[in-house]
Amino acid sequence: MQIQSRPDHHTETGFENRHPLPDPVKRSFWRFLKLRLSGDYKWPKATEQIGKIATETPDFAAIQNPDPTRLQVTWVGHATVLVQYGGLNILTDPVFSDRASPFKRLGPKRYSQPGLSIDQLPKLDLVLLSHNHYDHFDLASLTVLGDVPRYVLPLKNGPLLEKAGITPDRYVELDWDESHHHGDVKITHVPSNHWSSRTTKDRKEMLWGGYILEFADGYRFYFVGDTGWNEALFSELGQQHGGIDFGLIPIGAYDPRDFMRNSHCNPEEAVQIMQAMGVKQALAIHWGTFVLTAEPVDEPPKRLASARKEAGLGDDDFIAPPIGATRFFAGKQATVAPEPHAISISAE
């Protein structure tokens, strides 16, 4: 009997990034806490950031009756985005709680309220979960969403999802490069340069990553998840999956740079991801909601505007709209789906 070799990112001590980067900084919760309290950086205080990020009333009429031939996205806040296309309602990394923390009175507190409340959402078809950090994987929010949508999440995150009351028949776990079909939509799990943990003792035990969705008409959508810039990784992904119609790309939580560079990209690197992946248009996520790092909360979109101009991109090519904003983008006219990039492991 032939024994299949284990993928390189599966190790005895957990999962590892593909094309790992040199990293002179030892990362741990305790080092982060020391950095946070050292005084070398002036970290923003959440209570002083209220009102600094622009808000906009969502287009509720469009949300409840979307045009299936165009993409519409509503930024709820941070990495939570309502994506509507092809008759599907999709939500990414739903976090509606006041804190991104395991504690009720400690940890990053929301200074910008969600652009939509859970009860204002349309009936969801899909929920995409990128990884298990508290600002992306919120058990309280998932508990309210319940078993109605289909959940797609990285390997070994299923037991955590079940703590929110989601039954195993309502979710599928994917390894990198594996795909799942939800009706006519193919969802491929792709790597990012990041890590995972819920406690001080489970680092990298659960997988992380992003998703590329390919619709029946050929439209291609990319949810990056959390990532640091990794030229080798995104060059490889661009060759395999490049040519994306729309992407959700993170631009915030990047300082102190030596500590954050392998986990979170800055706005200039977000533009590099956009270019490497051939993303035609993008919306900026992972900013404006929680104080996670040391940069001013309103700095990411300003730097994005400069990076966009430097790269020769138009203002509408990579947007950072107000929280709650609903934006519309042209869909595909093609009727033939693209050739698959990865094997399918399950169907629905």
Residue pairs with C-beta under 8 A, 6 or more apart in sequence:
7 175
7 176
8 16
8 18
9 15
9 16
9 17
9 18
9 176
9 191
9 207
13 204
14 203
14 204
14 205
15 155
15 196
15 204
15 205
15 206
15 207
15 208
16 204
17 191
17 193
17 194
17 195
17 230
17 233
17 262
18 176
18 191
18 193
18 233
18 236
19 193
19 230
19 232
19 233
19 236
21 193
21 228
21 230
21 262
23 262
24 258
25 31
25 258
25 259
27 195
27 259
28 200
29 197
29 200
30 200
31 259
32 259
35 41
35 256
35 259
36 43
40 256
41 255
41 256
41 294
42 294
43 291
43 293
43 294
44 291
44 294
44 296
44 297
45 291
46 108
46 109
46 110
46 111
46 290
46 291
47 109
47 111
49 111
49 112
49 291
49 297
50 111
50 112
52 111
52 297
52 298
53 111
53 112
53 288
53 289
53 297
53 298
53 322
53 323
54 322
54 323
55 112
55 113
55 115
55 322
55 323
55 324
56 115
56 321
56 322
56 323
56 324
56 325
57 324
58 74
58 115
58 116
58 120
58 324
58 325
58 326
59 72
59 74
59 326
60 120
62 72
62 326
62 328
63 72
63 74
63 82
63 84
63 116
63 120
63 121
63 122
63 326
64 122
66 72
66 84
66 85
66 89
66 122
68 85
68 86
68 87
69 331
70 85
70 328
70 329
70 330
70 331
71 83
71 84
71 85
71 219
71 221
71 245
71 246
71 328
71 329
71 330
71 331
72 83
72 84
72 85
72 326
72 327
72 328
72 329
73 81
73 82
73 83
73 84
73 246
73 248
73 283
73 326
73 327
73 329
74 81
74 82
74 84
74 115
74 116
74 324
74 325
74 326
74 327
75 81
75 115
75 283
75 285
75 321
75 322
75 323
75 324
75 325
76 82
76 94
76 96
76 114
76 115
76 116
76 323
76 324
77 95
77 110
77 112
77 113
77 114
77 115
77 288
77 289
77 323
78 93
78 95
78 100
78 135
78 285
78 286
78 287
78 288
78 289
78 290
79 92
79 93
79 95
79 130
79 135
79 136
79 225
79 226
79 248
79 250
79 285
79 286
80 91
80 92
80 93
80 94
80 95
80 96
80 114
81 91
81 92
81 223
81 248
81 283
81 285
82 89
82 90
82 91
82 116
82 121
82 122
83 89
83 90
83 91
83 92
83 221
83 223
83 248
84 90
84 122
85 215
85 219
85 221
85 331
86 184
86 185
86 215
86 216
86 217
86 219
86 331
88 125
88 126
88 182
88 183
88 185
89 121
89 122
89 123
89 124
89 125
89 126
90 124
90 125
90 126
90 127
90 128
90 213
91 121
91 124
91 126
91 127
91 128
91 145
91 149
92 127
92 128
92 130
92 223
92 248
92 285
93 128
93 129
93 130
93 136
93 137
93 225
94 118
94 127
94 138
94 141
94 142
94 145
95 135
95 136
95 137
95 138
95 141
96 114
96 117
96 118
96 138
96 140
96 141
96 144
97 110
97 138
97 140
97 141
98 109
98 110
99 106
99 107
99 108
99 109
99 110
99 134
100 107
100 108
100 110
100 133
100 134
100 135
100 138
100 290
100 292
101 107
101 108
101 134
102 134
102 198
107 134
108 134
108 135
108 290
108 291
108 292
109 290
109 291
110 289
110 290
111 289
111 290
111 291
111 297
112 288
112 289
112 323
113 323
114 323
115 322
115 323
115 324
115 325
116 324
118 141
118 144
118 145
123 148
124 145
124 148
124 149
125 149
125 150
125 182
126 149
126 150
126 151
126 152
126 182
126 185
126 187
127 142
127 145
127 149
127 150
127 151
127 152
128 152
128 153
128 187
128 211
128 223
129 136
129 137
129 151
129 152
129 153
129 154
129 157
129 161
130 136
130 154
130 192
130 208
130 209
130 210
130 211
130 223
130 225
130 226
131 137
131 154
131 157
131 194
131 196
131 206
131 207
131 208
131 209
131 225
131 226
132 157
132 160
132 196
132 197
132 198
132 206
132 208
133 196
133 197
133 198
133 226
134 198
135 289
135 290
135 292
136 225
136 226
137 157
137 160
139 160
139 163
139 164
140 164
142 161
142 164
142 166
143 164
143 165
146 165
146 166
147 165
147 166
147 167
147 170
149 170
150 170
150 171
150 172
150 182
150 348
151 161
151 166
151 170
151 171
151 172
152 171
152 172
152 174
152 180
152 182
152 187
152 189
152 211
153 161
153 171
153 172
153 173
153 174
154 173
154 174
154 175
154 189
154 206
154 207
154 208
154 209
155 173
155 174
155 175
155 206
155 207
156 173
156 205
156 206
156 207
157 173
157 206
157 207
158 168
158 171
158 173
160 198
160 206
161 171
162 168
172 180
172 345
172 346
174 180
174 187
174 188
174 189
174 345
175 189
175 207
176 189
176 190
176 191
176 207
176 209
177 188
177 189
177 190
177 342
177 343
178 188
178 189
178 342
178 343
178 345
179 186
179 187
179 188
179 189
179 340
179 341
179 342
179 343
179 344
179 345
180 186
180 187
180 344
180 345
180 346
180 347
180 348
181 187
181 344
181 346
181 347
181 348
182 348
183 348
184 215
184 216
184 337
185 213
185 214
185 215
185 216
186 213
186 214
186 337
186 340
186 344
187 211
187 212
187 213
188 211
188 212
188 213
188 214
188 241
188 341
188 342
189 209
189 210
189 211
190 209
190 210
190 211
190 212
190 237
190 241
191 209
191 210
191 233
191 237
192 208
192 209
192 210
192 224
192 225
192 226
192 227
192 233
193 227
193 228
193 229
193 230
193 233
193 262
193 263
194 208
194 209
194 225
194 226
194 227
194 228
194 263
195 203
195 204
195 208
195 263
196 202
196 203
196 204
196 205
196 206
196 207
196 208
197 203
197 204
197 205
198 206
208 225
208 226
209 225
210 222
210 223
210 224
210 225
210 227
211 222
211 223
211 225
212 220
212 221
212 222
212 223
212 241
212 244
212 341
213 220
213 221
213 222
213 223
214 220
214 337
214 338
214 340
215 221
215 332
215 337
216 335
216 337
217 331
217 332
217 333
217 334
217 335
217 337
218 332
218 334
218 335
218 336
218 337
218 338
219 245
219 246
219 331
219 332
220 243
220 244
220 245
220 246
220 338
221 244
221 245
221 246
221 247
222 241
222 244
222 246
222 247
222 248
222 249
222 277
222 279
223 247
223 248
224 247
224 248
224 249
224 250
224 273
225 250
226 250
226 263
226 264
226 286
227 250
227 263
227 264
227 265
227 273
228 260
228 261
228 262
228 263
228 264
228 265
228 269
229 261
229 265
229 266
229 269
229 272
229 273
231 272
231 276
234 272
234 273
234 276
234 277
235 276
237 276
237 277
238 276
238 277
238 278
240 341
241 277
241 341
242 276
242 277
242 278
243 278
244 277
244 278
244 279
244 280
245 279
245 280
245 281
245 329
245 332
246 279
246 280
246 281
246 282
246 283
246 329
247 274
247 277
247 279
247 281
247 282
247 283
248 282
248 283
248 285
249 270
249 273
249 274
249 279
249 282
249 283
249 284
249 285
249 318
250 264
250 265
250 270
250 284
250 285
250 286
250 287
251 265
251 266
251 267
251 270
251 284
251 285
251 286
251 287
251 300
251 301
251 303
251 304
251 320
252 264
252 284
252 286
252 287
252 288
252 292
252 293
252 295
252 300
253 260
253 264
253 286
253 287
253 292
253 293
253 295
254 260
254 261
254 264
254 265
254 266
254 293
254 295
254 300
255 293
255 294
255 295
256 293
256 294
257 266
260 293
264 286
264 293
265 272
265 273
266 300
266 303
267 284
267 300
267 301
267 303
267 304
267 306
267 307
268 303
268 307
268 310
270 282
270 284
270 304
270 307
270 318
271 304
271 307
271 308
271 310
271 311
271 313
271 318
273 279
274 282
274 313
274 318
275 311
280 317
281 316
281 317
281 318
281 319
281 329
282 317
282 318
282 319
283 318
283 319
283 320
283 321
283 327
284 300
284 301
284 304
284 318
284 319
284 320
287 297
287 300
287 301
287 320
288 297
288 298
288 300
288 301
288 323
289 323
291 297
300 320
301 320
304 318
304 320
305 315
305 320
308 314
308 315
308 317
308 318
319 327
321 327
